[in-house]
Amino acid sequence: MLVSVDLWLPFSSVLPEFAGLADAVRNASGVIGLAIIAVYSFLIAFVLPLPSEVVLAPVQTGTLALGLPTSLEYAVVIVVSGLGKAAGSVFAFHIGQEAKEAGPIVRFLRRSRFNIVEWSEKTSVELARKYGYVGLAMALSVPFFPDTISIYAFAVLERDYKKFALATFAGSVGRLLVTMGVFGVAFVFL
């Protein structure tokens, strides 16, 4: 049985200009599709609070078509996405500790009734203080939660680029594995 979830729906009215990017990821095919997944993962790490789980869609729907066994296609997508997100995280880390306060997306999230930014910042900072880089990886392993906020909140406390990149890679891979484990491989991201 397939379970369908439109991960883009909560973001479509706020970020309609990025709907094409999400569609490109969902319909990614071949080596170019892997490049699209890497770019998408890079962007969601430092500027777009969008769901990273959508990168699994091309394997699930069969559009990726790398000619590999499905389990290997998942592995390739997870590694490519993790590397893209790690690169984007390091870029975010580099562009400054004040960046987490800027931008229309963060302002919108701050005004939302759920105050997701404050909760994420508080949780990320608590995890960072208690567990260091392992805490960052744990925070990034939470499915369906925007990474951007956690990355910027954590960047305020840390300075080691290599450890930061490794933690974001581990968290990104962890998130996709948790998503697959919780929802199963039959979970289709529209």
N, C-alpha and C positions, 0 to 999 in steps of 0.2 A: 504494500500500500504506500502510495506517495503522499507526502504531506507538503502542501504548498504554502509558502509564506512570502508575502511581498515585503521584503526588507526595505525597499525604497520608499514605500508609502509614507512613513512619518517624516521623511525628508523632502518629498517631492514638492510640497507647497512652499517650503522655505528655500530650497536650493534647486529650482526647476532647471537652471542652466546646466546642471551636472547630470541630468537624467540621461543624456546621450552617452556620457562616460559610463554610467551604470549599465546601460544597454550594451555598450561595447564590451564590457567585462562579461556580462551574461552570455554574449554571443561570440566570445573569443574563440579563435580557431588557429591551430598550428603554432608555429614558432612566433609569429606576429601576435597571436593571442597571448602567449606567455609574456611578451613585451608589454602588452596592454595591461595585463595583470600586475606586472612589476611597477609600471607607472602609476596605476591606480593605488597600489599598496603604498608607494612612496608618498603620494598626495594625501592619503587618509592619515598618514602618520604625522604630517606637520601642518596641514591646513584644512582638510575636509573631515568633519566628524561624521563619517558615513560607515555603514557596516562593512567590515572586512570579510565576513562570511560569504558574501556574494561571489568571491573568487572561486568557490567550489562549484558554482553553477555550471560552467562549461564542461566539467567532467561528468557531473550528474546528468546533464541533458544530452551528452554525447557530442556536443559541438566542438570540443577541443580537438579531438581526432588526431592525436599524435601518433597513432598506430601502436601504442603501448598497451599493456594490460591496464585495466581500470585502476587497480591498486597503485601501480607505478605512476599513472597520470596524476592521481591524487598526491602522491609523494612529490612529484615534480612541481605541481601547483603550490603545494604548501611551502616548499623550499624557496621557490621564486617569490612568492608573496612575502615570506619571512625576510628574505634578503632585501626586497623593495621597501618593506616597512622599517627594517633596521637602518637602511640608508636614509629614508625620510626622517627617522627619529634622530639620527645624528645631525642631519641638516637642521631640524628643529632645535636641537640642543645647541647648535652653533649660532643660530640667528638671534639668540639672546634670551635672557631670563625674563625680560619684560614682555616678551611676545605673547605670553598666555593671557595678558590683560587686553590685547588688541583684537580687533576684527569683529565684523557684524555677526558671525556665527556664535562666538562666545557671548557677545552682548545679548543675542536672542536667547541663548540657553540660560544666561543669568536671570533674565526676566521671566522665564517660564515658571509655571506654578510649582514645578517639582524641584527646582533649584538643583539641577543635576550637576552644575559646575561646582558649586560649593561642596556637595557630597563627594564628588570625584576628587577634588583637590584635597579635601580632608582625609579621605580614605587613602589616596595615593601617598600623601605625606606621612600618614601613620604607618603604612606598609613600608615606606622607604626608611623611616627612622627605626622601625623594629627589625626589618629583614634585609635592608639594603637593596642591592640589585636583584636579589631573589624576590623581594617584595614588588619591585617593578614588574618582573616577569609574571608574578601571580596576578597583579592588577590587570595586566594586558591579556591574561588568559580568560577573562570573563567574557563570554559570548554576548554579542549584540550591544555592546557598550562602546561608545566612541573612544578611540585610543588617544586622540589629539589632546584632550584635556589631561589625561593621566600623564602623558609624555611631558607636557609643559610643566605640570605641577611637580613632577619628579625632577625635572631639569634644574629647578631652583636649588635643590639640595646637593646635587652631585657634579663632579668635574671630569670623571674618567670616560673618555670617548669610547674606548674599546670595551670596557665593561658595560657601558650604556648600550652600545650596539649589540653585544651578546645577549643582554637581558631583554632587549626589545625583540630580537630574533627569537629567543626562547619563548617569550610571551606570545608572539604572533603565531608560532607553530603550535604552542599549547592551546591557544584559543581555537584554532581550526580543528585540532584533534579532539578537544572537549566538545565542540559543536557536533562533530561527526559521531562521537561516542554517545552523547546525550540524545541526539535526534536520529542517529543512524544514517547510513549512506543514502537511504531513500528520501531524504529531506531535500526538497527542491526549492531553490531560491529563485523566485521569479524575477 
